[in-house]
Amino acid sequence: MFLFQFTFKSDTMRLQINAVRFTADQSLLDFIQAKLNKLDTFHDRIIGGEVFLKLDGADSNKVKEKVVEVRLTIPGKELFVKEHDKSFESATDKVLEVLKDKLVRCKQKRNDIFSPAITEAKSRMSDEEEVLEPDEL
């Protein structure tokens, strides 16, 4: 099995791109890197990512579809998306749409935990626990 590996490191996210059983063109790698760097606008705490580029049907002489798999790591979670299409560029665009939605949902859940209403409810619960100490009963 031939694996072409290329690692990008930006200020915020480390991205590793793997081309399985073929050598990826530099323009394709740059395209994927540019697209995935835009994900920082949807979630500010992306740690890193791993991309696998595969040729579906590579065992035969005819390549049917191109597959892009992306695994993103954020604190406490790992997101995975896999898409097929006629070109790597269009499959990457599909992956990005799904990842944008997942990142927004994860960030929303994180923000909900720290919302003022939840913080206030937690403080009220701790105040009630302080009032009902076992010594006073």
Residue pairs with C-beta under 8 A, 6 or more apart in sequence:
1 20
1 21
2 20
2 21
2 22
3 18
3 19
3 20
3 21
4 18
4 19
4 20
4 22
4 23
4 24
5 16
5 17
5 18
5 19
6 16
6 17
6 18
6 19
6 24
6 29
7 14
7 15
7 16
7 17
8 14
8 15
8 16
8 17
8 29
8 33
9 15
10 37
12 40
12 46
13 36
13 37
13 39
13 40
13 46
13 47
13 48
13 49
14 47
14 48
14 49
15 33
15 36
15 48
15 49
15 50
15 51
16 48
16 49
16 50
16 51
17 24
17 29
17 32
17 33
17 50
17 51
17 53
18 50
18 51
18 52
18 53
19 53
20 52
20 53
20 54
20 55
21 54
21 55
21 58
22 53
22 55
22 58
24 53
28 53
28 88
28 89
31 89
31 92
32 51
32 53
32 68
32 88
32 92
35 92
35 93
35 96
36 49
36 51
36 70
36 96
38 96
39 46
39 72
39 96
39 99
39 100
39 103
40 46
42 100
42 103
42 104
42 107
43 74
43 103
43 104
43 106
43 107
44 107
45 74
45 75
46 72
46 73
46 74
46 103
47 73
47 74
47 75
48 72
48 73
49 70
49 71
49 72
49 73
50 70
50 71
51 68
51 69
51 70
51 71
52 67
52 68
52 69
52 70
53 66
53 67
53 68
53 88
54 66
54 67
54 68
54 69
55 63
55 66
55 67
56 63
56 64
56 65
56 66
56 67
56 84
57 63
57 64
57 65
65 84
65 85
65 86
66 84
66 85
66 86
66 87
66 88
66 91
67 82
67 83
67 84
67 91
68 82
68 83
68 85
68 88
68 91
68 92
68 94
68 95
69 80
69 81
69 82
70 79
70 80
70 81
70 82
70 95
70 99
71 78
71 79
71 80
72 78
72 79
72 80
72 99
72 103
73 79
74 103
74 106
77 106
79 99
79 102
79 103
79 106
81 95
81 98
81 99
81 102
82 95
83 91
83 92
83 94
83 95
83 98
84 91
85 91
85 94
112 118
